[in-house]
Amino acid sequence: EDEAIIALDIVDIVRGIGHRVTGTARTHVEAVALALDDRPDLILADIQLADKSSGIEAVNEILAEFPDTPVIFITAFPDDRMRDRAMRSGAISFMSKPYSDANLIVCLDRALKAA
């Protein structure tokens, strides 16, 4: 997630329902390094990252190492082309910003149960 306030909100929601957060990343390189350092049980990813790199490409690189990891994309760019590209990368869910806490919690629960 490239926006610090949104990243903090997501961390609060995830921790609030009892999960551990491995960390947050603002760029493709940071995301991949974080995942390789501490294998995630779930990936929450933005489509466009802080350095204009692609969250989809970062997820693809992570999934090459950990193919069974569920992915939820949360983005401010919810057009059909991006949604299709994200879903083809292996995402379980695709959410638009702004999101509600309740909607994120439902998506998290579904993704973790599907894993």
C-alpha positions as CSV (number, residue, x, y, z in Angstrom):
1,E,0.0,0.0,0.0
2,D,1.5,3.3,-1.1
3,E,-0.7,5.5,1.2
4,A,0.5,5.4,4.8
5,I,-2.9,6.2,6.4
6,I,-4.6,3.5,4.4
7,A,-1.8,1.0,5.3
8,L,-2.2,1.8,9.0
9,D,-6.0,1.4,8.8
10,I,-5.7,-2.0,7.2
11,V,-3.1,-3.0,9.8
12,D,-5.5,-2.0,12.5
13,I,-8.4,-3.9,11.0
14,V,-6.3,-7.1,10.5
15,R,-4.8,-7.0,14.0
16,G,-8.2,-6.1,15.4
17,I,-9.6,-9.4,14.2
18,G,-6.7,-11.3,15.8
19,H,-4.2,-11.7,13.0
20,R,-0.5,-10.9,12.9
21,V,0.7,-8.5,10.3
22,T,4.0,-9.4,8.8
23,G,4.6,-5.8,7.7
24,T,3.7,-3.2,5.1
25,A,5.5,-2.3,1.9
26,R,5.2,0.7,-0.3
27,T,7.1,-0.6,-3.4
28,H,7.4,-3.8,-5.4
29,V,11.0,-4.4,-4.1
30,E,9.9,-3.9,-0.5
31,A,6.9,-6.2,-0.9
32,V,8.9,-9.1,-2.4
33,A,11.7,-8.7,0.2
34,L,9.1,-8.7,3.0
35,A,7.4,-11.8,1.7
36,L,10.6,-13.7,1.2
37,D,11.8,-12.8,4.7
38,D,8.6,-13.9,6.5
39,R,6.2,-16.0,4.4
40,P,2.7,-14.5,4.5
41,D,-0.5,-16.5,5.0
42,L,-2.4,-13.8,3.1
43,I,-1.4,-10.9,0.8
44,L,-3.3,-7.6,0.8
45,A,-2.0,-5.6,-2.2
46,D,-2.5,-2.3,-3.9
47,I,-2.3,-2.2,-7.7
48,Q,-0.2,0.9,-8.0
49,L,2.6,1.3,-5.5
50,A,4.5,4.3,-4.3
51,D,7.2,4.3,-6.9
52,K,4.7,3.7,-9.7
53,S,5.6,0.0,-9.6
54,S,2.9,-2.7,-10.1
55,G,1.4,-4.5,-7.1
56,I,0.2,-7.1,-9.5
57,E,3.8,-7.8,-10.7
58,A,5.0,-7.9,-7.0
59,V,2.2,-10.4,-6.2
60,N,3.2,-12.5,-9.2
61,E,6.8,-12.6,-8.0
62,I,5.7,-13.6,-4.5
63,L,3.3,-16.2,-5.8
64,A,6.1,-17.8,-7.8
65,E,7.7,-18.6,-4.4
66,F,4.5,-19.2,-2.4
67,P,1.9,-20.3,-5.0
68,D,-0.9,-21.2,-2.5
69,T,-1.0,-17.8,-0.8
70,P,-4.4,-16.1,-1.0
71,V,-4.4,-12.5,-2.4
72,I,-6.8,-9.6,-2.0
73,F,-6.3,-6.5,-4.1
74,I,-7.4,-3.2,-2.7
75,T,-7.2,-0.4,-5.2
76,A,-8.3,3.1,-6.1
77,F,-8.2,2.1,-9.8
78,P,-11.1,-0.4,-10.0
79,D,-11.6,-0.5,-13.8
80,D,-12.5,-3.8,-15.4
81,R,-9.2,-4.3,-17.2
82,M,-7.3,-4.0,-13.9
83,R,-9.7,-6.2,-12.1
84,D,-9.4,-8.9,-14.8
85,R,-5.6,-8.6,-14.7
86,A,-5.5,-8.8,-10.9
87,M,-7.9,-11.8,-10.8
88,R,-5.8,-13.6,-13.5
89,S,-2.8,-13.2,-11.2
90,G,-4.5,-15.4,-8.6
91,A,-6.4,-13.0,-6.5
92,I,-9.3,-14.3,-4.4
93,S,-10.9,-10.9,-4.1
94,F,-10.7,-7.4,-5.6
95,M,-11.9,-4.4,-3.5
96,S,-12.2,-0.7,-4.4
97,K,-11.2,2.1,-2.2
98,P,-12.8,3.5,-0.2
99,Y,-13.6,0.2,1.5
100,S,-15.6,-0.4,4.6
101,D,-14.1,-2.2,7.6
102,A,-16.9,-4.8,7.5
103,N,-16.3,-5.5,3.8
104,L,-12.5,-5.9,4.3
105,I,-13.2,-8.3,7.3
106,V,-15.5,-10.4,5.2
107,C,-13.0,-10.6,2.3
108,L,-10.2,-11.5,4.8
109,D,-12.3,-14.3,6.3
110,R,-13.2,-15.7,2.9
111,A,-9.7,-15.6,1.7
112,L,-8.3,-17.3,4.8
113,K,-11.0,-20.0,4.7
114,A,-10.2,-20.7,1.0
115,A,-6.5,-21.1,1.7
